[in-house]
Amino acid sequence: MTFPRLRLSASAVGVLILGACAGTPPPTTVKVLPAPGAPSPEAASAQLDRAEADLRAGRYDRALEGFSAVHRMNEANARARIGLAEAHLALGNPDMAIRIFDGWEAPAAYRATVAQDKGISWLLTGENDKARSLLTEAVGTDMGLWRAWTALAMLHDRSKDWDQADLCFKQASMANPRSGAVFNNHGMSLMLRGRVDDAIREFRQAIQIEPGLKTALDNLALATALEGRYEMAMAAVPSDKLPATMNNAGFAALSRGDLVRAEDLFTQAVKSSPRHFSQAEENLRWLHYIKSNADPSS
């Protein structure tokens, strides 16, 4: 049985490629912030170092400011252009990354990275064929591009080519064994196949590497609930995140056919937080529809 109208809380089942994408709608023009004057090469390099550190640390708006300032003064600066595109990707604006790279011939030393970033951008906009071509080019040039391997694995997930997906995730983890995102995404791939126990193992590995990785924490709670361990799924969840987890646990209960427990969890989510009221209430309405149309003999 499938439940196409059910709604999970947005933080769960998310995937990470470049940072924790916020999913905000892309603006209509490339955001380039003004800088007071042209920096010296040394000052520009230092500013780019700070922006790249901000990007790695998840301070995406600050990174965007730093890359924008240098890019505005020197559009030929490859680090600034690539960093600007990656900051937009991290903020959930793949269309902006595509626009930033459009018509630009990257220097030879950066071509593999640019192919990776463009491929990820096309993947996130649903252009699978364009994404596959660029990502294959990227890893063919530099096998250490773990984000490209992860994105290729996600492409294979979309076509249910699980063996190829596993191979790509393995390459990604070899290229960057300290990335929680790789293990989180592999866990999601395993959940798509119904291998919940294996998915839980991957989510735990992601959290061990990056204890604050919210997407992996949410996915671990969802996977635990899919096994019917609802209380355990919610046990380690902070109180402010509990309503979303209750909603997702209700989804898990419903997918298991446990209608009574699903109704209880959705109801708790509705009562616990006005923020999740409409989401959980929509799920409750769908649950009541299922119950009212259930075959009594089944």
N, C-alpha and C positions, 0 to 999 in steps of 0.2 A: 504493500500500500504506500502511496506517495501523498505528500501534503504540500502542494505547490504554493498555497496561499499563506502558509505559516511563516512567521517572521522571527528570525533570530535577532538578538541584540547585535548592533553593528560591530562591536569590538571582537566578537567571536568569529571563528573560522576565517579570519583575515590572513593574508599572506604578506610576507615582507620580501621586497627585492632591494630597494634603495631606501633604507630607513623605514619608519613606521608610517606608511602613507596615510594622510589625513582624509583624503577623498573629497576635498573641497572642489567646487566647480572651477574650471579654469577661467581666468580672465580673458578678455578679448584681445589684449595686446601684451607683448613681452614686458615684464616688469623690470625696468632698469632704473635704479635709484641714482640721483645725481651725486657727483663727488666734487669737492671744492676746487681741486686743481689736479693737474697731471702728476702722479707720483713718480719718483725716480725708480729705476729698475729694482733697486734694493728695497725701497719702501713697498713697491708693488708685490714683490716676492714675499715680504714679511706679512703683508695684508692677506695674501692668498694662503699663506701658512695658517693664519688665524681662522680664515673662513673654512679651510678644509678641516681644521680641528673642530670648529663649530658643527660642521656637517656630520662628522663622525660621532660627535656627542649628542646629536639630535636637536641642536639649536638651529633649526632650519631657517627661521626668519633672519637671524643674525648672519648665518652663512650667506643667505641671499643678498643681504646688504653688502657684505664684503666682496663677493664676486661681482655684484652689479657695479660697484664703484670702480673696480679695475677694468671691467669690460667696457664701461662707458668711455673711459679715457684711452683704451687701447683695444679695439675689437680684434686685433690680430693675436692677442694673448690667448693661447690655446688653453692654458690652465683656467683662466677666468671664464672662458666660454663653456668649457666642459663642466666646471664647478657650478656655473649658473644653471645649466641644464639639469644637473644632478640635484641641485637644491629644489628646482621646480618638480622634479620627479618625486623627491622625498615628501614634498608638500601635496602630492596627489594631482599634479598638473602635467600629465604626459604630453598633452597638446602643445604646451609651451616649450617643452624640451625639443619636440620635433621642429617647431618653428625656429628655435635658436640654432639648430644644426642645419636648417634648410639652406642649400646653396653654398655651404662652407666646405672647403677642401681641407681636411685635417692634416697637419704635418704627419709624416710617416710614423714617428714615434708614438703618436696618439691614435692612430687609425683603429687599432683593435678596441681600445676603450670606447671610442666614439661609436663603432659598430655595435658594441655591447649596449651602450646607453640608448642608441636609436632603436635597437631591437627590443629592449625592454619597453620603450615608449610605445612602439607599435603593438606589442603584446597587450599592454594595458588599455589600448584603444580598440582591441579586438581584431587587429589586422594580422592574423596568424601567419599567413604566407610571407609577408614582408618581415615579420619578426623572425621567423625561422631562418630565412636567408641571411639576415644580418648577424644573428646569434651564432649560426654555424660558421660564418666568416670570422667572427670574433674569437671563438675557441680554437679555430683552425690556425689562427695567428698566435694566440697566447692561451695556452691551456690553463693558466693560472687565474683566469677571469671567472671567479666562482659565481658572481651574479649572473653571468651569461649562462653558465651551466644550470643554475637554479631556474632561470627563465625557460631554458630549453626543456627542463624536466616538467615544468608547468604546461608547456605546449603538448608534451606527450601525454600528460594527464588529461588534457582536453579531448584527445583522440583515443583515450583509454589504452594507450600503448604502454602498459605498466612496466614491462621489462626495460624498455628504453628510458622510461622515467627514472627507474631505480639506478640505471647506469649513470645518468646525468647527475642525480643527487649524490652518488658515490664520488664522481669527479669533483663536484662542488665541495664536498666535505674534505676531500684530499687537498684541494686548493686552499681551503680556509677552514681548518678544523675547529677554530674558535668562533665560528659564526653560529649563533643560536637560530638565526633565520633559516639556515639550511635544514636543520633538524625539525624546526616548526613546519616548514613547507613539506618536508617528507612525511611528517605526521599527518598533515592534511591529505596528502596523496593516499596514504594508507587508509585513512578514514573513508575516502571515496570508494575504496575497494571492499569496505566492510571489515577490515582488519583492525579492529579497535584496540586490542591488546598491544599490537605492534605500534600503533599510533601513540598510545600512552607512553610507551618506552621512548619514542622520539621526542615527544613534548617534554618529558622529564629531562632528557639529555639537553634539550634547548634551554631549559630553566637552570640546569646545573651550570651551563656555560655562561648564560646571561640571566641572573636571578630576577632582574626587573623586567624581563621581556613580557609585556602585558598580553600580547596576542597568544603566546604559548601558554601562559597561565589560564587565559580564557578557554583555549582549546583543550587544555588538560581537564578543566572542569566539565566541559561539554562531553568529552570522550568518556570520562568517568560516569557521567549521568547516562550515557548511551549503554553502559553496562548494567544499568539499574541501581547503581550506588549513588543515589541522589543526595543523601546526607553527607557522604564523603565528598561529593563534588562541591558542596557548599561550605564545608567545614573550614577551609583555609582562606575563604574569600573575605576581603574587608567589607565592613558593613555597608559602605557606600556603593559597593559593586554587587551587593547581594540581590537586589531586584532584577538586574540584568541576568545574573546567573540563574535565578529562579525561573525566569522566562525561558532561558535556553534549556534548563533541566526539564521544564514542561514539554518543550519541543522533543527532547530525547525520550521522555516517557510516552508521548503520543506515538513516536516512531516505533516504539516497542509494543504498542497496542495497550499500554497501561493507561486507560482513559481516566480512571478515578484519580490516580496520582497526578496525571497531567492537569486535570481540572484544579486540583488542590494547589499545585505549583503556580499555575497561571493566576489563580485567585490571590495567592500570597503576593505575587509580583505586582498585581494591580493595587493591592492595599498598601504595599510597602513604599511605593514611590510614584508620585504624579508624573515624573519624567517618563516612566515606562508604562504609564497607564494605557495609552492608546495602543501600544504595541502588544502588550499582554492581553488587553481586552479584545483586540482583533483576533488573537489566537483563541481566546475563550469562545468567541462567537463561532469560529470555525469548528472548534471542538464540539460545541452544542449541536451544530449542524450534522457532524459525523454521527453523534450519538442518536439524534432523532431519526437518522436515515439508516441506522445499522440494521442488518438482517438479524432478527431475533434467533434464527436457527444456526447462525454462524458462531 
